[in-house]
Amino acid sequence: MGSLQGQNVVVVGGSRGVGRCIAKAAFAEGAAVLAVARGAADLQELSWEASGLKTLAADATQESAPDHVFAALAPDILVLCAGALAPSAPLQDQAWDRFSVNWETDVKASFLFCRAALQGRLKPGGRVLLLSSGAAFTGGPPNSGGYSGAKQMQMFLAAHAQKEADRLGLGLRFMALAPMRIMAGTGVGDHGIAGIAAYLGISPADFLASLDDVQTPCDVAEAVVALAAGRHQGTAFTVSASGLAATQ
C-alpha cells in the first residue's frame, strides 16, 4: 500500500517539470490526484501517461481559482508549485511588470490558496506545501529580478499561515520546500540556466559543471511525498542530492 493511499492530492502547477513529477509520484503512492495548470495540452499528455489521474485547466492567480479547484477535488494535501519564468536581464534593463512577475504569479497563487485554507476550505489534518527555491537563501543573480524575494516570501507565507492555523485551532499544516540547486530539464530550470550563463559570460554547460549536490525533479517529488505523508516536523525544508533537511 502506498504512503498516500486514500488521500486526495491537488498539485497546482502539475502539468510540467517538477510539478508533473510530483503529481505522478503522489499518484504512484496511491493518492487520488488532481493536476492543475493553465496548459490544456500538457494536462492531456499527463492524463495519458497516468491513466486515472485527474486534470483541470485553470489559472491559479485568479481570485476564483481556489473555489474552482476545490470543487473539482477537495484536497487532503495541496501542493503549490505554479510559477512564472524569472526575468533574465540586468536590473537596470527591467520594467516593473517584468521584475515583479514572480510576485504576481508564484506568490499570488500561494497567497490565494493559503488564504482559502485558513478560511476553512481544508478540513482538519490538511497539509499545504509551497514549492520555493534555493534562491530564497542565496539571493540569486542580479539579472533575476524579484525572483529570490518572491521565493523567500513563499517561505514566510508558510510560516505565517501555520501561526494563524495554530491560533485558530484549524488543525492544518503549512510547509515550504526549497530545491537548493537549479535543475536542467525543466522549463524554469533551462530558462534560468541560459539566463545566468549569459549574464556570467559562460556556456550553460560550464555553468552546470560548476554546481554540485544537484537534486533532480524526482528527488523533489520524493521529498514532497515524504512531507505529505507526515514523516517530518517543521515548516521550512530544503532538498538537494544529499536529501531532505529541515531549516526550521
N, C-alpha and C positions, 0 to 999 in steps of 0.2 A: 504493500500500500504506500502511495506517495505521501510525502510530508505535508502536502496541501490538499489532500483528499477531502472532498466535501466543502471546500472553501470557494467563495466567489472572488475572483481576482480581476480587477479592472486596470489595464495598462494604458494610460493616456500618453500618446506618442509611441504606440506599439507597432507601427507598420514597418519601420525600417531600423537598421543599425542596432544599437544596444536595446532599444525598446522591443524590437522584434525578437531578439534573443531572450529577453525577459518573459515575453508573452509565451513563447514556445517552451521555455524551461518550466514555467508555472503550469502549463498545460500537461507537460510530461510528468509533473508531480501530482497529477490527479485533480487539479483545480478546474472549475468552470471559469473560462477566461473570456473576457471581452477586450479586444484591442481597439483603441480609439485613435483616429488620426484624420487629417484633412484629406489625404490622397486615397480615393476610392480604388484606384488601380493597384496600389501596393497592398491595400487591405484584402482585395480579392485574391491576389497572389498568396498572401499569408493563409487565407482560408483554404486554399487548395493544398498548401503544404501541411496543414494541420487540420484535418477534417474534424469538424465538431467545435472548433474554436470560433467564437462569435466575433463579429466586427461591426464597427459603427463609424461612419464618416461624420466628423463634427470638428468644429473649431473650438479648441479648449480655451481660447481667450475671450469668447463671448460670454456675457453675463448669464445667459440661459444654459450654458454648457453643462454645469453640474446637474441641473434638473433633467436635461436630455439624456445624459449618460446614466444617471442613477435609475431612470425609468427603464432603461434597456437592461441593466443588471445591477442589483443592489449589492455593493461590494462588502466583503469582509476585509479585503486587502485592496488598497488603492495605491497605485504606483504612478507618480507624475514624472515623466521623462520627456515631455514635449519641449521643444526648444528651437530657437532660430539659429542660423549660422552667424557666428560672431563677425564683426566688422574686420576688414583686412586692409587698413590704410593708416598712415601716420595720423596721430591725434589732430594735428592742425589741418588735415585734409578732410576731416569728417564733419558732417552736419549732425545736428542733434538727433534727428529721427533715425539716423544710422547708428550713432553712438549708443542710443538707448534701446535698440531693437531687442536685446535680451531681457531688459526690464519689462518691455511691453509684451513679451511672449513668455519666456521661462518664468519670470517672477509673477506676472499677472495670472497665468494659469494656475500656478501653485497657490497664490493668494485666494483665487476664486474657489478652488476645491477645498482648501483648508478651512476657509470661512464656512462653506456649506457643511463640512463635517462638524464644526463647532456649533452650528445652528441646529444640530440634531439629525442630520441626514444619514449618519452612520450609526449603527446600533452599537451598544457597549461591546468591547472586545475588538472593535475595528482597528485596523492599522493603516496608517498613511505614510508612504515613503516617497521623499522627494529626491530626485537624482540631481546632485550638484556637480562639482568638478574640483580637481586639484588646483585649478586656478584660483579658487577661493582662498587657498593658503599661500600660493606663490605670487599672486598678483597678475600673472600673465604678462605678455609682451605689450609694449606701448601702442601697438597697432590693433589691439583687440577691443578698443572702445570700452563700453561698460560691462563687458562680459564677466570679468572676475568679480566685480562688485555685485552683479546680479546673482552669480552662483553663491557668493557669501551670504547674500540676503536670503536665499533659499534655506541655508543652514540656520539663520536667525529665525526664519518663519517656523521651521520645525520646532525649535526651542520655545518660541513664544506660544505656539499653538499647544504644545504639551503643557505649559504652565496654565493656560486657560482651561484645557481639558481637565486637569487635576483640580483647579479651583472650582469648576462647575460640577465635578463628580461624574464626568461623562463616560469614564472607563475606556477611553481611546488612547492609542499610542501613536505618536508622530516621530518620524525619524528622517534624517538626511544622510545620503551616501555619496561620497565624493570619489570617483575613479581618479587615481592620482597621476596617471600619465595619459597623454593624448593618444588616441588609438587609430591606426590606419585601418582602412576597410570599412569605415563608416562615413556617412555624408558629412557630419560635423567634424570628424577627425581629419578626413582628407582635405577638407576646406581649410581647417586650421593649420595643418602641416604645410600646405602650399603657401599660405599667407605668412607664417612665421619664417619659413625658409627664405622666402623672397625678401622679407624685412631684414634678415641676417645676412643676406647675400650668399647663401649656400644652397646646395641642392636639397630637395626633400629627402633623398636617400642619406645624405650626410647628416641632416638634422635627426632623422630616425636613428642613425647609428650612434648618436651622442646620448641617447636615452637608455636607461637601464630599469629593471624591475617593472617592465611594462605589462599591465594586465590586458587580457583580451575581453571582447564583449561577453564571451561565455563565462569568464571569471566574474564579471559584474553581475550577470544573471544568477550565478550560483550564490553570490553574496546577497542578492535581493531575496532569493528563496530562503536562505538561512535566516535573514532578518524577519521575513514574513512569517516564518514558522515559529518565531519567538524564542530563538535559542541564544539571543544576546541582549544584554541590558545597555541602555544608554539612548541618547537622541542623535548623536553625530558619529559617523563612521567613515573610514576610508577603505579603499580596496586597491591593491596593487598585485603584481605577480606573486608577492610574498603572502598574500591572503588578506582577510578581513580584519580590521582593527578598530576599536572604539577610540574616539578622541575626547568624548565627554559623556 
